[in-house]
């Protein structure tokens, strides 16, 4: 009797286990049979700034239902997912992650285009000859952005992406031109146009070159060079002369934003000069002009002046120049107390 009861207990246990296994089998079977087939999401990931697909970038697309996918080299992706309301997360190292909700139907393709906002800025550079204001198209110019590893070699124009927001230091060089260093202030998710005006090396008679560049506004800034002894005044109305007095010449007067506006001096005898920039069009404040003056002597750049952050007026008094010593002395003040007209020639 005792053995029989024990035997009955064991067989009942086996039956329960078998029953459970059977039920589980049915459940698994039903899950696969009854569950509706997956749907598909086909998408393209764009850069919100350039509107171009993020080709070749490392960007992941996930919906929480699986491991997710990485976008392809053409910026597109294909994700198989259970049907229903899905929340996609799209993320990449250089972009703000984005989530979006969409409805996926079984066995159907849902197409999406997603724009990601970059965490970086883009500089569209124009490389010009500072004396002619023409694009340098006959030879490559090397462009490097300090501390970023970014560089490019190009003629005429270039586009550099992934520039960290803040102040970027650009270094440009090309045969026959003085190397140029320029600070560019760039914001996150900003495309900024910048002029890079390279000064040709000075030839025999030339002693000093002054290159003015600025931003989009004001449209028209003007260079003024004033000889304090002879009262000779070189500016857009009196362009001067290289080989005769005043031995200074306005190479280029730019009137439609960015510059370059360039002056070259040839005088070697002792003379004192004042150099000013005037906010001619005046539709916006000098301090926001991003104006910059580069001064070159025979051996290359001797000074770089950036528009002061303080001051009020339409004149920027930049520096004085003593042609005997070759000394360029900084003034760098914005004010209105300039009367060039007195005694000028
Ligand atoms: Ca001008």
Boltz pocket constraint, residues with backbone or C-beta under 6 A from the ligand:
constraints:
  - pocket:
      binder: B
      contacts: [[A, 220], [A, 221], [A, 222], [A, 223], [A, 236], [A, 253], [A, 254], [A, 255], [A, 261]]
      max_distance: 6.0
